[in-house]
Amino acid sequence: MSIVANMLAGPDAATAMIRPPVARTPPPDDDLPARLLWNGPDPATDLLDDVFCEGAALIDHDRRVLLAFQWMDDQPTFAGAIADLAAAWPGWQVRWAFDGIGDLAAYLGQDRSTVRSESEKDTYDLESFYSPAQRGEFHLDDDEEWDLFRCVLSVRHDDGSLHLYASGTRIDDMALPAPAAFDGLPSGFATLHCADIPRSGIHVDFRSRTAGVWTIDALEGYLDDAESTWPGWRWTLWGGDIHRHLAACDGRLTVPDPPDPV
C-alpha cells in the first residue's frame, strides 16, 4: 500500500530501501558446490500470486525501467501518482503494471500463469452490470447520476446502436465473457453520467470487432484469454486512460472533470 510513496524517493533511495540491510557474500572459492549454487547477493524467490500481492515494484537499472503498481483510491489519485513518479525518476521509463504482479512476472521472463490464484472469477459477470431492466429496483432514469459503480461497460452493436451499463463489481473480480454472452444482454442506457469517475471501463464494438479496456485496478488476468475467447477480434489495453472510453461513446458517457490522459 506504500509502493508509490516509497518509489517517490527516487532510484538510489528506493533501491537502497529494497536491498537487505546486510548484503549476502559469495561462498569461498574452495567451496565448489556452494559456488555452483550461488545466484547473486539478492536472490529472487517465488513471487506472490495476484490475490496476495497488493503492490510491487521492479527496478531495472540496466534498462532504466521502473515497473510498479499498488491499490489507488481513485482516478485522480492514480493520475497524480503517475505524474509524481515520472518527475521523481527523470530519464527512466516509468510504467504502471496494469496486470499487477502478472506484468512483473512477464518482465522477469516468467509465465503469467505462475502468479494466477486458484480462486474463480465470476463467470456471469455481465449479470452484474445494471441496465434499465433494474430501473425500478435502483430508481435510476437516464437523466439521473449513477453513484453505485466501479466499472462501466459500453457496447456498440452491428447496427451502430450504443448501450451503456454500470457495475458495482471491480474488473479484477470478473471473468472475460465470450461474444455469445452479449446476445442475452438487455438494452442498456442511452446516456450515462457517473457522479464519480469509475475505476475501470470496457468498450466492445461489434462493427469493427475491436474492444478496449482501461483500469486503475490490477487486471489479474482479465485479458489472458482474449485471443482464444474472441477469435478475429483485437483487444487493446488503454492503460488508465478513461478519455479513450469517453471518446468511443460519442459523449454519451460522461464523468466529472476527468484527469489528463495517463
FILOLO-899658 format. One line per field, with one value per residue (C-alpha): residue in one letter; residue number from 1; y, z, x. Coordinates in nm, 2 decimals, decimal comma. Example, Ala and Ser with C-alpha at 12.3 -4.5 7.8 and 13.67 -1.06 7.14 Angstrom:
BEGIN
resn <- [A S]
resi <- [1 2]
Y <- [-0,45 -0,11]
Z <- [0,78 0,71]
X <- [1,23 1,37]
// end
This chain:
BEGIN
resn <- [M S I V A N M L A G P D A A T A M I R P P V A R T P P P D D D L P A R L L W N G P D P A T D L L D D V F C E G A A L I D H D R R V L L A F Q W M D D Q P T F A G A I A D L A A A W P G W Q V R W A F D G I G D L A A Y L G Q D R S T V R S E S E K D T Y D L E S F Y S P A Q R G E F H L D D D E E W D L F R C V L S V R H D D G S L H L Y A S G T R I D D M A L P A P A A F D G L P S G F A T L H C A D I P R S G I H V D F R S R T A G V W T I D A L E G Y L D D A E S T W P G W R W T L W G G D I H R H L A A C D G R L T V P D P P D P V]
resi <- [1 2 3 4 5 6 7 8 9 10 11 12 13 14 15 16 17 18 19 20 21 22 23 24 25 26 27 28 29 30 31 32 33 34 35 36 37 38 39 40 41 42 43 44 45 46 47 48 49 50 51 52 53 54 55 56 57 58 59 60 61 62 63 64 65 66 67 68 69 70 71 72 73 74 75 76 77 78 79 80 81 82 83 84 85 86 87 88 89 90 91 92 93 94 95 96 97 98 99 100 101 102 103 104 105 106 107 108 109 110 111 112 113 114 115 116 117 118 119 120 121 122 123 124 125 126 127 128 129 130 131 132 133 134 135 136 137 138 139 140 141 142 143 144 145 146 147 148 149 150 151 152 153 154 155 156 157 158 159 160 161 162 163 164 165 166 167 168 169 170 171 172 173 174 175 176 177 178 179 180 181 182 183 184 185 186 187 188 189 190 191 192 193 194 195 196 197 198 199 200 201 202 203 204 205 206 207 208 209 210 211 212 213 214 215 216 217 218 219 220 221 222 223 224 225 226 227 228 229 230 231 232 233 234 235 236 237 238 239 240 241 242 243 244 245 246 247 248 249 250 251 252 253 254 255 256 257 258 259 260 261 262]
Y <- [0,00 0,23 0,13 0,47 0,67 0,45 0,49 0,87 0,87 0,82 0,54 0,54 0,57 0,33 0,07 0,10 0,06 -0,27 -0,43 -0,63 -0,43 -0,69 -0,80 -1,17 -1,25 -1,52 -1,86 -1,90 -2,02 -2,37 -2,45 -2,56 -2,69 -2,37 -2,16 -2,36 -2,28 -1,91 -1,69 -1,34 -1,12 -1,07 -1,39 -1,38 -1,61 -1,72 -1,42 -1,39 -1,47 -1,20 -1,23 -1,19 -0,93 -0,59 -0,39 -0,44 -0,25 -0,37 -0,15 -0,24 -0,04 -0,18 -0,06 0,22 0,10 0,13 -0,11 -0,07 -0,09 -0,07 -0,01 0,35 0,53 0,69 0,80 1,15 1,00 0,74 1,01 1,22 0,92 0,85 1,22 1,23 0,91 1,04 1,36 1,16 0,93 1,16 0,97 0,65 0,47 0,47 0,20 0,11 -0,27 -0,28 -0,66 -0,64 -0,90 -1,07 -0,78 -0,82 -1,19 -1,14 -0,88 -1,13 -1,39 -1,60 -1,72 -1,51 -1,83 -1,88 -1,59 -1,66 -1,76 -2,07 -1,86 -1,85 -1,52 -1,45 -1,62 -1,45 -1,10 -0,94 -1,00 -0,76 -0,47 -0,27 -0,17 -0,01 -0,35 -0,28 0,08 0,01 -0,15 0,12 0,42 0,52 0,72 0,81 1,17 1,07 1,03 0,68 0,65 0,27 0,16 0,05 -0,05 0,09 -0,12 0,02 -0,20 -0,08 -0,33 -0,41 -0,17 0,12 0,15 0,21 0,07 0,17 -0,03 0,02 -0,24 -0,23 -0,52 -0,45 -0,57 -0,79 -0,99 -1,05 -1,32 -1,22 -1,32 -1,48 -1,28 -1,50 -1,38 -1,04 -1,19 -1,21 -0,87 -0,64 -0,30 -0,05 0,32 0,56 0,80 0,76 1,03 0,90 1,10 0,98 0,85 0,47 0,25 0,08 0,06 -0,18 -0,09 -0,36 -0,27 -0,55 -0,35 -0,33 -0,64 -0,44 -0,38 -0,17 -0,18 0,08 0,04 0,17 -0,18 -0,47 -0,68 -1,00 -1,19 -1,04 -1,03 -1,35 -1,54 -1,26 -1,41 -1,75 -1,64 -1,37 -1,51 -1,25 -0,96 -0,71 -0,63 -0,32 -0,22 0,15 0,17 0,41 0,64 0,69 0,95 0,68 0,53 0,86 0,93 0,58 0,67 0,99 1,20 0,97 0,86 1,14 1,18 1,49 1,65 1,35 1,40 1,43 1,11 0,87]
Z <- [0,00 0,01 -0,31 -0,48 -0,17 -0,14 -0,51 -0,49 -0,31 -0,65 -0,79 -0,55 -0,23 -0,35 -0,45 -0,11 0,06 -0,12 -0,07 0,25 0,53 0,54 0,19 0,12 0,04 -0,21 -0,08 -0,07 -0,39 -0,24 -0,17 -0,52 -0,45 -0,28 -0,56 -0,82 -0,64 -0,58 -0,76 -0,65 -0,35 -0,37 -0,49 -0,64 -0,47 -0,58 -0,64 -0,45 -0,65 -0,77 -0,47 -0,20 -0,39 -0,34 -0,47 -0,61 -0,77 -1,01 -1,07 -1,38 -1,37 -1,69 -1,90 -1,65 -1,62 -1,31 -1,32 -1,03 -0,91 -0,59 -0,49 -0,57 -0,41 -0,73 -1,08 -0,99 -0,72 -0,98 -1,24 -0,98 -0,87 -1,23 -1,28 -0,95 -1,02 -1,36 -1,20 -0,93 -1,19 -1,46 -1,75 -1,66 -1,82 -1,55 -1,63 -1,44 -1,41 -1,51 -1,49 -1,14 -1,04 -1,37 -1,55 -1,32 -1,37 -1,75 -1,73 -1,55 -1,82 -1,62 -1,74 -1,60 -1,51 -1,23 -1,03 -1,10 -0,80 -0,79 -0,70 -0,96 -1,10 -1,16 -1,50 -1,52 -1,48 -1,74 -1,50 -1,26 -1,50 -1,43 -1,71 -1,75 -1,66 -1,30 -1,30 -1,06 -0,81 -0,83 -0,90 -1,20 -1,50 -1,80 -1,67 -1,32 -1,19 -1,13 -0,80 -0,73 -0,97 -1,02 -1,38 -1,69 -2,00 -2,34 -2,63 -2,99 -3,19 -3,56 -3,63 -3,47 -3,16 -2,83 -2,50 -2,16 -1,84 -1,49 -1,24 -0,87 -0,93 -0,99 -1,31 -1,13 -0,99 -1,34 -1,60 -1,96 -2,12 -2,47 -2,75 -2,73 -2,37 -2,52 -2,71 -2,39 -2,25 -2,20 -2,36 -2,18 -2,10 -2,39 -2,18 -1,85 -1,63 -1,34 -1,03 -0,96 -1,20 -1,22 -1,16 -1,49 -1,82 -2,11 -2,46 -2,71 -3,08 -3,28 -3,60 -3,61 -3,39 -3,15 -2,78 -2,53 -2,16 -1,91 -1,54 -1,22 -1,07 -1,15 -1,42 -1,27 -1,59 -1,72 -2,08 -2,06 -2,27 -2,51 -2,81 -2,78 -2,65 -2,91 -3,23 -3,50 -3,25 -3,14 -2,77 -2,67 -2,32 -2,28 -1,96 -1,72 -1,99 -1,95 -2,23 -2,49 -2,35 -2,34 -2,70 -2,81 -2,66 -2,86 -2,55 -2,42 -2,13 -1,90 -1,58 -1,37 -1,45 -1,58 -1,52 -1,81 -2,00 -1,85]
X <- [0,00 0,30 0,48 0,43 0,53 0,85 0,94 0,90 1,23 1,40 1,61 1,90 1,70 1,43 1,70 1,86 1,53 1,47 1,81 1,87 2,05 2,33 2,45 2,50 2,86 2,96 3,10 3,48 3,65 3,73 3,36 3,27 2,92 2,82 2,98 2,78 2,46 2,54 2,29 2,39 2,36 1,99 1,82 1,47 1,23 0,88 0,65 0,33 0,02 -0,22 -0,45 -0,19 0,03 -0,14 0,16 0,51 0,79 1,06 1,37 1,57 1,89 2,02 1,73 1,63 1,28 1,06 0,76 0,52 0,16 -0,05 -0,41 -0,52 -0,81 -0,95 -0,87 -0,74 -0,51 -0,38 -0,31 -0,13 0,08 0,20 0,29 0,48 0,67 0,78 0,91 1,10 1,26 1,39 1,55 1,37 1,07 0,80 0,55 0,24 0,18 -0,18 -0,19 -0,04 0,21 0,15 0,33 0,63 0,64 0,63 0,91 1,12 1,06 0,81 0,47 0,19 0,01 0,27 0,11 -0,25 -0,46 -0,68 -0,99 -1,26 -1,38 -1,75 -1,82 -2,15 -2,00 -2,23 -2,52 -2,35 -2,40 -2,71 -2,94 -3,28 -3,43 -3,33 -3,45 -3,74 -3,50 -3,23 -3,46 -3,24 -3,35 -3,14 -3,10 -3,00 -2,65 -2,51 -2,32 -2,31 -2,04 -1,68 -1,68 -1,86 -1,94 -2,03 -2,14 -2,16 -2,38 -2,37 -2,65 -2,44 -2,65 -2,47 -2,58 -2,42 -2,41 -2,26 -2,15 -2,06 -1,81 -1,44 -1,29 -1,04 -1,33 -1,47 -1,40 -1,38 -1,71 -1,74 -1,91 -2,22 -2,28 -2,38 -2,67 -2,88 -2,77 -3,07 -3,08 -2,86 -2,89 -2,89 -2,68 -2,49 -2,34 -2,13 -2,13 -1,77 -1,51 -1,53 -1,23 -1,24 -1,42 -1,48 -1,58 -1,69 -1,76 -1,92 -1,90 -1,52 -1,46 -1,25 -1,26 -1,07 -1,01 -0,89 -0,84 -0,67 -0,72 -0,49 -0,65 -0,52 -0,55 -0,87 -0,73 -0,53 -0,79 -0,89 -0,72 -0,87 -1,21 -1,26 -1,10 -1,07 -1,10 -0,85 -0,85 -0,65 -0,53 -0,59 -0,39 -0,55 -0,68 -1,06 -1,05 -1,04 -1,35 -1,53 -1,44 -1,56 -1,90 -1,95 -2,02 -2,30 -2,08 -1,97 -1,78 -1,69 -1,36 -1,16 -0,78 -0,54 -0,47 -0,21]
// end
